[in-house]
Amino acid sequence: MSSDVSAGLGERFPDVAALTAALDKTGYLAGDQLAAALFLAVRMGQPILLEGEPGVGKTEAAKSLAAALDTIMVRLQCYEGIASGEALYEWNYPKQLLAIRLAEATHEQMQEADLFREEFLLARPLLTAIDHPGPQPAVLLIDEVDRADDEFEAFLFEMLAESSVTIPELGTRRAAVPPVTILTSNRTRDLHDALKRRCLYHWIGYPDTSRVASIIRRRVPLASESLAGEVAAAVARLRGLELTKPPGIAEAITWARAVSLLGADSLTVDGAEQTLSVVVKYPEDEQAVRDEGLKSVTGND
């Protein structure tokens, strides 16, 4: 990251408390350790790897950081079989073909180099983040990197190390303002040590019940204070049932919103019955919840 950008970010975020407050304004309640990890990623210009169970707020952390920095977020969603071209850049073949036909129709001489100009380049997320002109660095979210294969992971390592990419036809593109890079992983597989060494690291666990209640109140203004607390407690009980897909913060927020839209200001057994599909996503999990009893889950024993 250039010294000018670092200085500017240093003035805006001189300490962890300043970044915590900025994240809070976006609606994201970051714990002390996560806020410190994000602060270091911003100020040190080093990628950060966020790991944790699905639904604990990894992706939201990146979105909120972009909002706090008043910059764009560029998201690369990883998946099995993703190739570097899909993440970096591609050539606009239909536009190239049209240019060839137009040249033929007008009897122009077209060289191969004419087909590989900037106007035919389609920037994908990684190149978009590297090309971002600033003044603030883009936030580059490489989401669920554990879904990609080893080859793609190795490619990422090289790109993150240099903050640059080489396009054979156009040359090397170096980031004038290197992005703040956040990688997330649900830990479906172990990532290579080489990638981890390049990154700062933070594990995001499930927050305690009181923090979940605070997040719900922030994200669901319709929810009463009592409903937020009851939903947070019910979600914690559900996580204790060893479900196939334990509910995370996202499900807690959605559940509270659903109950509120039904006009309730508390989590009753009937309300839980009506909205159970919002928080439980597998038939076997629903059966486990019913075996436990909705009275027990909602705390209405």
LINLINCOR-V705366 format. One line per field, one symbol per residue. phi: phi as a letter, one per 20 degrees, with the letter a starting at -180 (. if undefined). burial: # if it has 24 or more other ideal C-beta (glycine too) atoms within 12 Angstrom, else .. Layout:
phi=???
burial=???
//
This chain:
phi=.ffffgffffffcfbffffgfffffendeefgffffffgffffemdgcdddrfgneofffffffffffelbeddddeebfnfdfffedabeefgfffffffffffdleedegffecdgfeedfegffgffegenfeffeeddelffffefffffffgffffdlbcddgecoeddffcgfedddcbemfbfefffffffdfbbeeefffffffffffffecgffffffgfffffffffffeelffcffdfgfffffffffffenedbeeffffffdgffdddcgfffffffffoffffemdf
burial=#...#...#...#..#.###.##..######..##########.######################.##.######.#...#.#..###.#....#..#...............##...##.##########.#.#############...##.###.##..#.#.#.....#.#.###########...##..##.#####.####.#.##########..#...#############.#.#.################...#.####.###.##.####...##.##..#.#..###..
//
